[in-house]
Amino acid sequence: MANFKALKGQGDAKTLFAAFLYFDFSFMVWTMLGPLATEINESLAAHGAALSAGQIATLLSIPILAGALLRIVLGFGVDKMGPKKTAIIAQVVVIASLFYAYTRGEGITYNELLVVALGLGFAGASFAVALPQAGQWYPPKLQGIVLGIAGAGNVGVVIDFLFAPKIAEKWGWEAVFLVGGLLSFIVLITYIFMAKDAPESVYKPRPKRLGDYWKLLKDRDSWWFMLFYAVSFGGFVGFANYMKVYLMNTYQADMSAFGMSVFNEPNVKVIAGYFGALTIFAGAILRPVGGGVADKMGGIKALYIFFGIVAALVALSGFVKLPFWVAIGVLFLIMANLGMANGAVFQLVPQRFGKDIGIMTGLIGAAGGIGGAFLVKTLGWAKGTFDSYSIGFFIFAGLVLLAIGAISLVKTRWRTTWGANAGGMI
């Protein structure tokens, strides 16, 4: 793509790669509980502490919610002491949480798991560090593709689904936390040597006070962007975290038959991981494409397209129980368009809030995490209350339609005010 060629000679390639690597592995750690939920529940059940649908949803939602709130904190840290120091501190907390879960092993309690989940929230908050660190090095016309590359670390969740269930099968679910801790440590060392904060000649930071957050929250555009990202990223991370639970509860027989006939794999949890990875993959890697499309046609038009497709497919999933292979295709397309919508949202954000990108990334990222936690809890509630996910799908489809309506409300004002002089397509 021409957009990728335009990066040559611009910014700092090592920092862009380091930001991608940091966010990629952080996202992998952040969503680690999703592909392990079934295995952990079976382990707790063996000790007489089986989890209900609501408890599973709570466990899966805490890293997302914690990551959402901590993004504001880390966004403040980016503006106060720079992205690099902020990232190092957060990564140390994450590594400590992973090794704690490993050392406790099968003796861990549900309450301890909730604390570990809280620690994993620091990994999810890495979004508020990686994107500003990458974006500070590049001009407005390249923000869509640059922030798409940095944010493509979403592929980390695919790695979870591919390998975590198989590792858990061979050595126990706690071994996944050991592997995660060791890899996170290696990434931390690599990041320390490769990443650089942009010098003042390229980007001049403006240290913020808590009052500055309030000032930005009084700007109505902040809330529109938070809504859009609560839908796009919230949808992506919510479905990703809950995907294995959903597949196991809905299509276990289909996956079991496929696993035995194609892979000779009797463990359906491993096959569920493979299908989870397949459905999530497109959304994880297409974020830069979404940013690139937005650079070409404008973020507003791109969001219309991506959100429209998501709303239609999610509503379809709620109306009928789709045949297995049709459902996999639909989930794949839902995740693909949510991933591209993520890139489109952040093609617009730096153009509107370029001077406050650290704080705004934290606020908007927090909204995305809150949206994800809400989606997980909604799906868990729907299953526990109605023994069906239909209501959960309908609620999310309604939120997507709300976002589409909001775009229609703001598009003319955006294009004729700040968008007119933003330096990129709106």
Beta strands, then each sheet from edge to edge (+ up, - down):
end
